Protein backbone atom coordinates (compact mmCIF):
# COMPACT_ATOMS: atom_id res chain seq x y z
CA UNK A 1 0.00 0.00 0.00
CA UNK A 2 0.98 3.63 -0.40
CA UNK A 3 3.37 5.21 2.05
CA UNK A 4 1.51 7.45 4.50
CA UNK A 5 4.60 9.17 5.82
CA UNK A 6 7.99 8.55 7.38
CA UNK A 7 9.39 8.59 10.90
CA UNK A 8 10.81 11.98 11.84
CA UNK A 9 11.27 11.59 15.63
CA UNK A 10 11.81 8.65 18.00
CA UNK A 11 11.57 8.96 21.79
CA UNK A 12 11.81 6.95 24.95
CA UNK A 13 11.15 8.19 28.47
CA UNK A 14 13.58 6.57 30.92
CA UNK A 15 11.88 8.25 33.90
CA UNK A 16 8.15 8.88 33.97
CA UNK A 17 7.22 12.60 33.73
CA UNK A 18 10.83 13.74 33.22
CA UNK A 19 12.02 14.92 29.80
CA UNK A 20 12.37 12.20 27.19
CA UNK A 21 15.42 10.98 25.32
CA UNK A 22 15.35 11.61 21.56
CA UNK A 23 17.05 8.84 19.59
CA UNK A 24 17.95 7.91 16.03
CA UNK A 25 16.61 4.38 16.53
CA UNK A 26 14.52 2.48 19.06
CA UNK A 27 14.00 -1.24 19.70
CA UNK A 28 10.33 -2.07 20.17
CA UNK A 29 9.39 -5.30 21.93
CA UNK A 30 5.98 -6.87 22.38
CA UNK A 31 5.24 -4.85 25.51
CA UNK A 32 7.42 -1.73 25.46
CA UNK A 33 10.23 0.27 23.91
CA UNK A 34 13.58 -0.84 25.31
CA UNK A 35 14.53 1.56 28.10
CA UNK A 36 11.12 3.20 28.33
CA UNK A 37 9.69 4.22 31.75
CA UNK A 38 12.05 2.33 34.02
CA UNK A 39 12.14 4.91 36.82
CA UNK A 40 9.84 7.29 38.67
CA UNK A 41 10.31 10.49 40.66
CA UNK A 42 8.69 10.60 44.09
CA UNK A 43 8.18 13.01 46.94
CA UNK A 44 10.68 11.68 49.47
CA UNK A 45 8.41 12.57 52.39
CA UNK A 46 5.56 10.25 51.46
CA UNK A 47 6.55 8.27 48.34
CA UNK A 48 3.95 10.06 46.16
CA UNK A 49 4.91 9.72 42.51
CA UNK A 50 5.25 12.86 40.38
CA UNK A 51 2.01 14.04 38.76
CA UNK A 52 2.70 17.19 36.75
CA UNK A 53 -0.75 16.88 35.18
CA UNK A 54 -2.45 17.34 38.57
CA UNK A 55 -0.20 19.21 41.00
CA UNK A 56 1.68 22.47 40.45
CA UNK A 57 4.54 21.37 42.72
CA UNK A 58 5.59 18.97 39.95
CA UNK A 59 5.35 21.43 37.05
CA UNK A 60 9.13 21.82 36.69
CA UNK A 61 9.72 18.07 36.42
CA UNK A 62 9.57 17.95 32.55
CA UNK A 63 12.55 20.35 32.52
CA UNK A 64 14.78 17.64 34.04
CA UNK A 65 16.64 15.84 31.25
CA UNK A 66 17.22 12.10 31.15
CA UNK A 67 19.37 9.64 29.22
CA UNK A 68 20.34 5.99 29.51
CA UNK A 69 23.73 4.37 29.24
CA UNK A 70 24.76 0.82 29.95
CA UNK A 71 24.29 -2.57 28.34
CA UNK A 72 20.79 -2.83 26.85
CA UNK A 73 21.16 -6.48 25.84
CA UNK A 74 21.62 -7.39 29.51
CA UNK A 75 19.10 -4.74 30.62
CA UNK A 76 21.71 -3.21 32.92
CA UNK A 77 20.65 0.33 32.20
CA UNK A 78 22.28 3.30 33.89
CA UNK A 79 20.07 6.37 34.21
CA UNK A 80 21.55 9.87 34.16
CA UNK A 81 19.63 13.07 34.88
CA UNK A 82 20.42 16.77 34.57
CA UNK A 83 18.54 19.72 36.07
CA UNK A 84 18.61 23.03 34.14
CA UNK A 85 22.02 24.60 34.48
CA UNK A 86 23.55 21.41 35.88
CA UNK A 87 25.60 18.56 34.51
CA UNK A 88 24.68 14.92 34.09
CA UNK A 89 24.46 12.90 37.31
CA UNK A 90 23.92 9.16 37.81
CA UNK A 91 20.55 8.16 39.26
CA UNK A 92 19.23 6.81 41.53
CA UNK A 93 21.92 8.42 43.63
CA UNK A 94 22.05 10.78 46.65
CA UNK A 95 23.81 13.45 44.56
CA UNK A 96 21.17 13.49 41.84
CA UNK A 97 18.39 13.43 44.46
CA UNK A 98 19.94 16.49 46.10
CA UNK A 99 20.15 18.33 42.78
CA UNK A 100 16.54 17.50 41.88
CA UNK A 101 15.31 18.42 45.36
CA UNK A 102 17.07 21.80 45.21
CA UNK A 103 15.56 22.45 41.77
CA UNK A 104 12.01 21.52 42.82
CA UNK A 105 12.17 23.12 46.28
CA UNK A 106 11.27 19.99 48.27
CA UNK A 107 12.81 16.59 48.97
CA UNK A 108 12.41 14.29 45.97
CA UNK A 109 13.99 11.03 44.92
CA UNK A 110 14.43 8.96 41.75
CA UNK A 111 13.41 5.34 42.29
CA UNK A 112 13.22 2.33 39.95
CA UNK A 113 9.91 0.72 39.07
CA UNK A 114 11.54 -2.66 39.66
CA UNK A 115 14.81 -3.87 41.16
CA UNK A 116 15.86 -5.28 37.79
CA UNK A 117 15.92 -1.75 36.34
CA UNK A 118 18.72 -0.55 38.63
CA UNK A 119 20.75 -3.64 39.52
CA UNK A 120 23.63 -3.84 40.18
CA UNK A 121 23.91 -0.11 40.81
CA UNK A 122 21.14 0.39 43.38
CA UNK A 123 19.49 -1.49 46.22
CA UNK A 124 17.26 1.18 47.78
CA UNK A 125 13.48 1.64 47.86
CA UNK A 126 11.37 1.09 44.74
CA UNK A 127 8.17 2.72 43.48
CA UNK A 128 5.22 1.46 41.46
CA UNK A 129 4.77 2.35 37.79
CA UNK A 130 2.13 5.04 37.39
CA UNK A 131 0.53 3.43 34.39
CA UNK A 132 1.21 1.09 31.50
CA UNK A 133 -1.27 2.15 28.86
CA UNK A 134 0.18 0.57 25.71
CA UNK A 135 3.56 -0.35 24.22
CA UNK A 136 3.64 2.47 21.64
CA UNK A 137 2.29 6.01 21.40
CA UNK A 138 2.27 7.24 17.80
CA UNK A 139 1.63 10.81 16.66
CA UNK A 140 1.60 12.39 13.19
CA UNK A 141 2.70 15.84 12.14
CA UNK A 142 -0.66 16.05 10.34
CA UNK A 143 -2.44 16.11 13.69
CA UNK A 144 0.04 18.65 15.05
CA UNK A 145 -0.66 20.81 11.99
CA UNK A 146 -4.41 20.54 12.62
CA UNK A 147 -3.91 21.67 16.23
CA UNK A 148 -1.74 24.56 15.04
CA UNK A 149 -4.46 25.62 12.59
CA UNK A 150 -7.01 25.66 15.41
CA UNK A 151 -4.64 27.41 17.83
CA UNK A 152 -2.24 29.53 15.71
CA UNK A 153 -0.67 31.30 18.66
CA UNK A 154 0.19 28.02 20.36
CA UNK A 155 3.24 25.75 20.15
CA UNK A 156 2.08 22.14 19.57
CA UNK A 157 5.56 20.76 20.16
CA UNK A 158 5.67 16.93 20.17
CA UNK A 159 7.29 17.03 23.63
CA UNK A 160 3.98 18.19 25.09
CA UNK A 161 2.47 14.82 24.12
CA UNK A 162 5.32 12.36 24.85
CA UNK A 163 5.05 10.11 21.76
CA UNK A 164 7.42 7.26 21.04
CA UNK A 165 7.07 7.65 17.27
CA UNK A 166 6.39 10.86 15.35
CA UNK A 167 5.51 10.34 11.69
CA UNK A 168 5.89 13.15 9.17
CA UNK A 169 2.64 13.12 7.20
CA UNK A 170 0.92 15.63 4.94
CA UNK A 171 -1.87 17.59 6.68
CA UNK A 172 -5.42 16.35 6.21
CA UNK A 173 -7.86 19.22 5.95
CA UNK A 174 -10.08 19.46 9.04
CA UNK A 175 -8.84 16.18 10.55
CA UNK A 176 -6.65 14.59 13.20
CA UNK A 177 -6.09 11.61 10.91
CA UNK A 178 -4.69 8.90 13.20
CA UNK A 179 -7.65 9.30 15.56
CA UNK A 180 -9.70 7.69 12.77
CA UNK A 181 -7.43 4.63 12.46
CA UNK A 182 -8.63 2.68 15.51
CA UNK A 183 -8.48 -1.03 14.71
CA UNK A 184 -6.28 -0.59 11.64
CA UNK A 185 -2.88 -2.20 11.25
CA UNK A 186 0.28 -0.27 10.41
CA UNK A 187 3.80 -1.14 9.32
CA UNK A 188 6.48 1.30 10.42
CA UNK A 189 9.58 -0.05 8.75
CA UNK A 190 9.67 -3.68 9.94
CA UNK A 191 7.57 -2.89 13.01
CA UNK A 192 3.93 -4.00 12.78
CA UNK A 193 1.30 -2.36 14.97
CA UNK A 194 -2.43 -2.38 15.63
CA UNK A 195 -3.93 1.00 16.47
CA UNK A 196 -5.78 0.23 19.69
CA UNK A 197 -7.25 3.51 21.00
CA UNK A 198 -6.95 7.29 20.85
CA UNK A 199 -4.62 8.96 23.32
CA UNK A 200 -6.70 11.03 25.71
CA UNK A 201 -4.79 14.14 26.72
CA UNK A 202 -4.36 15.55 30.21
CA UNK A 203 -3.06 18.66 31.91
CA UNK A 204 0.56 17.69 31.17
CA UNK A 205 0.10 19.06 27.65
CA UNK A 206 -0.25 22.67 28.82
CA UNK A 207 2.90 22.77 31.01
CA UNK A 208 5.93 24.84 29.95
CA UNK A 209 9.07 23.03 28.84
CA UNK A 210 12.39 24.16 27.42
CA UNK A 211 11.46 26.28 24.41
CA UNK A 212 7.74 26.82 24.98
CA UNK A 213 5.47 28.34 27.62
CA UNK A 214 2.47 27.17 29.62
CA UNK A 215 -0.54 27.20 27.29
CA UNK A 216 -4.03 26.10 28.41
CA UNK A 217 -5.23 26.65 24.83
CA UNK A 218 -3.48 23.44 23.75
CA UNK A 219 -5.75 21.22 25.83
CA UNK A 220 -8.80 23.46 25.40
CA UNK A 221 -8.70 23.00 21.62
CA UNK A 222 -8.25 19.24 21.87
CA UNK A 223 -11.26 19.05 24.18
CA UNK A 224 -13.38 21.11 21.81
CA UNK A 225 -12.30 19.63 18.50
CA UNK A 226 -11.09 16.07 19.10
CA UNK A 227 -12.78 14.77 22.28
CA UNK A 228 -9.63 15.35 24.41
CA UNK A 229 -7.49 13.23 22.04
CA UNK A 230 -4.26 13.58 20.08
CA UNK A 231 -2.27 10.67 18.71
CA UNK A 232 -2.96 6.98 19.23
CA UNK A 233 -1.86 4.04 21.33
CA UNK A 234 -0.75 0.91 19.51
CA UNK A 235 -0.14 -2.72 20.39
CA UNK A 236 2.76 -4.59 18.81
CA UNK A 237 2.12 -7.42 16.36
CA UNK A 238 5.70 -7.77 15.15
CA UNK A 239 8.57 -6.35 17.24
CA UNK A 240 11.41 -4.64 15.41
CA UNK A 241 14.08 -2.00 15.58
CA UNK A 242 13.15 1.14 13.69
CA UNK A 243 15.14 4.18 12.63
CA UNK A 244 14.49 7.76 11.59
CA UNK A 245 13.18 7.77 8.02
CA UNK A 246 11.32 4.45 8.27
CA UNK A 247 8.19 4.52 6.07
CA UNK A 248 4.71 4.01 7.50
CA UNK A 249 2.00 2.14 5.59
CA UNK A 250 -1.37 0.55 6.28
CA UNK A 251 -1.31 -3.26 6.31
C-alpha positions as a printed NumPy array, in Angstrom:
array([[  0.   ,   0.   ,   0.   ],
       [  0.983,   3.628,  -0.4  ],
       [  3.372,   5.207,   2.054],
       [  1.508,   7.454,   4.499],
       [  4.604,   9.173,   5.822],
       [  7.986,   8.55 ,   7.383],
       [  9.387,   8.589,  10.901],
       [ 10.809,  11.976,  11.836],
       [ 11.267,  11.591,  15.629],
       [ 11.807,   8.655,  17.998],
       [ 11.571,   8.959,  21.786],
       [ 11.805,   6.951,  24.946],
       [ 11.147,   8.194,  28.475],
       [ 13.578,   6.572,  30.919],
       [ 11.884,   8.246,  33.902],
       [  8.153,   8.878,  33.971],
       [  7.216,  12.595,  33.732],
       [ 10.835,  13.737,  33.217],
       [ 12.024,  14.918,  29.803],
       [ 12.368,  12.204,  27.193],
       [ 15.422,  10.985,  25.32 ],
       [ 15.352,  11.608,  21.56 ],
       [ 17.051,   8.839,  19.587],
       [ 17.947,   7.914,  16.027],
       [ 16.605,   4.379,  16.534],
       [ 14.516,   2.476,  19.063],
       [ 14.005,  -1.236,  19.698],
       [ 10.328,  -2.074,  20.167],
       [  9.391,  -5.295,  21.934],
       [  5.983,  -6.869,  22.378],
       [  5.24 ,  -4.851,  25.514],
       [  7.419,  -1.725,  25.463],
       [ 10.23 ,   0.274,  23.912],
       [ 13.582,  -0.843,  25.311],
       [ 14.526,   1.561,  28.1  ],
       [ 11.121,   3.205,  28.331],
       [  9.692,   4.217,  31.75 ],
       [ 12.054,   2.328,  34.023],
       [ 12.141,   4.912,  36.824],
       [  9.844,   7.289,  38.67 ],
       [ 10.314,  10.486,  40.664],
       [  8.694,  10.601,  44.089],
       [  8.177,  13.015,  46.942],
       [ 10.682,  11.677,  49.466],
       [  8.415,  12.572,  52.395],
       [  5.558,  10.247,  51.459],
       [  6.549,   8.273,  48.34 ],
       [  3.953,  10.056,  46.165],
       [  4.913,   9.717,  42.512],
       [  5.254,  12.863,  40.384],
       [  2.01 ,  14.037,  38.761],
       [  2.698,  17.194,  36.75 ],
       [ -0.753,  16.881,  35.176],
       [ -2.445,  17.336,  38.567],
       [ -0.199,  19.215,  40.999],
       [  1.685,  22.472,  40.45 ],
       [  4.54 ,  21.373,  42.725],
       [  5.591,  18.967,  39.955],
       [  5.345,  21.43 ,  37.045],
       [  9.131,  21.82 ,  36.688],
       [  9.715,  18.066,  36.416],
       [  9.572,  17.951,  32.555],
       [ 12.549,  20.346,  32.518],
       [ 14.781,  17.643,  34.038],
       [ 16.636,  15.842,  31.252],
       [ 17.221,  12.098,  31.15 ],
       [ 19.365,   9.64 ,  29.218],
       [ 20.345,   5.989,  29.507],
       [ 23.729,   4.37 ,  29.238],
       [ 24.763,   0.819,  29.946],
       [ 24.293,  -2.568,  28.339],
       [ 20.793,  -2.832,  26.853],
       [ 21.162,  -6.476,  25.841],
       [ 21.624,  -7.391,  29.515],
       [ 19.099,  -4.737,  30.617],
       [ 21.709,  -3.209,  32.924],
       [ 20.647,   0.334,  32.198],
       [ 22.276,   3.296,  33.888],
       [ 20.072,   6.372,  34.207],
       [ 21.553,   9.866,  34.161],
       [ 19.631,  13.066,  34.881],
       [ 20.422,  16.772,  34.573],
       [ 18.54 ,  19.719,  36.069],
       [ 18.606,  23.027,  34.144],
       [ 22.021,  24.6  ,  34.475],
       [ 23.549,  21.41 ,  35.884],
       [ 25.601,  18.558,  34.511],
       [ 24.684,  14.92 ,  34.088],
       [ 24.459,  12.901,  37.307],
       [ 23.917,   9.157,  37.81 ],
       [ 20.555,   8.161,  39.258],
       [ 19.227,   6.812,  41.533],
       [ 21.922,   8.421,  43.629],
       [ 22.045,  10.776,  46.648],
       [ 23.813,  13.45 ,  44.564],
       [ 21.167,  13.492,  41.837],
       [ 18.389,  13.428,  44.456],
       [ 19.942,  16.49 ,  46.101],
       [ 20.147,  18.33 ,  42.775],
       [ 16.542,  17.498,  41.883],
       [ 15.311,  18.422,  45.358],
       [ 17.066,  21.798,  45.208],
       [ 15.562,  22.447,  41.769],
       [ 12.014,  21.519,  42.823],
       [ 12.17 ,  23.118,  46.276],
       [ 11.269,  19.986,  48.27 ],
       [ 12.814,  16.591,  48.974],
       [ 12.41 ,  14.291,  45.975],
       [ 13.995,  11.027,  44.918],
       [ 14.432,   8.962,  41.748],
       [ 13.407,   5.336,  42.286],
       [ 13.218,   2.33 ,  39.951],
       [  9.914,   0.715,  39.066],
       [ 11.537,  -2.66 ,  39.664],
       [ 14.806,  -3.868,  41.161],
       [ 15.862,  -5.279,  37.785],
       [ 15.918,  -1.747,  36.345],
       [ 18.72 ,  -0.553,  38.631],
       [ 20.753,  -3.645,  39.521],
       [ 23.628,  -3.838,  40.18 ],
       [ 23.909,  -0.106,  40.811],
       [ 21.144,   0.392,  43.377],
       [ 19.493,  -1.495,  46.224],
       [ 17.259,   1.177,  47.784],
       [ 13.476,   1.638,  47.857],
       [ 11.369,   1.093,  44.742],
       [  8.175,   2.716,  43.482],
       [  5.223,   1.459,  41.457],
       [  4.765,   2.349,  37.788],
       [  2.134,   5.043,  37.392],
       [  0.526,   3.427,  34.386],
       [  1.214,   1.088,  31.502],
       [ -1.268,   2.153,  28.863],
       [  0.179,   0.568,  25.712],
       [  3.561,  -0.351,  24.221],
       [  3.638,   2.471,  21.644],
       [  2.289,   6.005,  21.395],
       [  2.274,   7.236,  17.796],
       [  1.634,  10.81 ,  16.658],
       [  1.596,  12.387,  13.191],
       [  2.7  ,  15.839,  12.14 ],
       [ -0.664,  16.05 ,  10.337],
       [ -2.442,  16.114,  13.689],
       [  0.038,  18.646,  15.052],
       [ -0.658,  20.807,  11.992],
       [ -4.408,  20.539,  12.62 ],
       [ -3.914,  21.669,  16.226],
       [ -1.739,  24.565,  15.036],
       [ -4.457,  25.619,  12.586],
       [ -7.01 ,  25.66 ,  15.414],
       [ -4.638,  27.412,  17.83 ],
       [ -2.242,  29.526,  15.708],
       [ -0.665,  31.304,  18.664],
       [  0.19 ,  28.02 ,  20.364],
       [  3.24 ,  25.751,  20.145],
       [  2.081,  22.137,  19.573],
       [  5.565,  20.755,  20.155],
       [  5.672,  16.926,  20.17 ],
       [  7.285,  17.025,  23.63 ],
       [  3.979,  18.189,  25.095],
       [  2.468,  14.824,  24.122],
       [  5.317,  12.359,  24.849],
       [  5.048,  10.107,  21.76 ],
       [  7.417,   7.258,  21.039],
       [  7.073,   7.647,  17.271],
       [  6.392,  10.865,  15.349],
       [  5.505,  10.343,  11.692],
       [  5.886,  13.153,   9.173],
       [  2.636,  13.123,   7.199],
       [  0.917,  15.631,   4.941],
       [ -1.866,  17.587,   6.685],
       [ -5.419,  16.351,   6.205],
       [ -7.863,  19.22 ,   5.951],
       [-10.076,  19.458,   9.039],
       [ -8.842,  16.177,  10.551],
       [ -6.654,  14.594,  13.202],
       [ -6.091,  11.606,  10.911],
       [ -4.695,   8.895,  13.196],
       [ -7.646,   9.295,  15.56 ],
       [ -9.703,   7.687,  12.773],
       [ -7.431,   4.634,  12.465],
       [ -8.632,   2.685,  15.512],
       [ -8.48 ,  -1.034,  14.714],
       [ -6.282,  -0.592,  11.645],
       [ -2.876,  -2.202,  11.249],
       [  0.28 ,  -0.271,  10.411],
       [  3.799,  -1.14 ,   9.324],
       [  6.481,   1.304,  10.423],
       [  9.577,  -0.053,   8.753],
       [  9.672,  -3.683,   9.938],
       [  7.567,  -2.893,  13.008],
       [  3.927,  -3.998,  12.776],
       [  1.301,  -2.361,  14.974],
       [ -2.435,  -2.379,  15.627],
       [ -3.931,   1.004,  16.472],
       [ -5.784,   0.227,  19.693],
       [ -7.245,   3.506,  21.   ],
       [ -6.95 ,   7.288,  20.846],
       [ -4.624,   8.96 ,  23.32 ],
       [ -6.705,  11.034,  25.708],
       [ -4.792,  14.141,  26.723],
       [ -4.362,  15.547,  30.214],
       [ -3.064,  18.663,  31.91 ],
       [  0.559,  17.691,  31.175],
       [  0.099,  19.063,  27.652],
       [ -0.254,  22.667,  28.819],
       [  2.9  ,  22.768,  31.008],
       [  5.929,  24.837,  29.954],
       [  9.067,  23.028,  28.843],
       [ 12.389,  24.159,  27.417],
       [ 11.455,  26.278,  24.407],
       [  7.742,  26.818,  24.983],
       [  5.467,  28.336,  27.62 ],
       [  2.469,  27.167,  29.617],
       [ -0.536,  27.202,  27.292],
       [ -4.032,  26.101,  28.408],
       [ -5.227,  26.645,  24.826],
       [ -3.484,  23.437,  23.75 ],
       [ -5.755,  21.218,  25.83 ],
       [ -8.796,  23.455,  25.401],
       [ -8.702,  22.999,  21.62 ],
       [ -8.248,  19.243,  21.871],
       [-11.259,  19.046,  24.182],
       [-13.375,  21.115,  21.814],
       [-12.299,  19.631,  18.503],
       [-11.088,  16.065,  19.099],
       [-12.777,  14.767,  22.276],
       [ -9.627,  15.353,  24.412],
       [ -7.49 ,  13.229,  22.036],
       [ -4.256,  13.582,  20.085],
       [ -2.268,  10.673,  18.713],
       [ -2.965,   6.983,  19.231],
       [ -1.86 ,   4.038,  21.332],
       [ -0.745,   0.912,  19.505],
       [ -0.14 ,  -2.715,  20.386],
       [  2.761,  -4.586,  18.812],
       [  2.117,  -7.417,  16.364],
       [  5.704,  -7.772,  15.146],
       [  8.569,  -6.349,  17.238],
       [ 11.409,  -4.64 ,  15.405],
       [ 14.084,  -1.998,  15.577],
       [ 13.151,   1.143,  13.687],
       [ 15.141,   4.177,  12.628],
       [ 14.494,   7.757,  11.585],
       [ 13.181,   7.77 ,   8.016],
       [ 11.323,   4.452,   8.272],
       [  8.194,   4.522,   6.068],
       [  4.714,   4.01 ,   7.495],
       [  1.999,   2.144,   5.585],
       [ -1.365,   0.545,   6.281],
       [ -1.306,  -3.255,   6.308]])
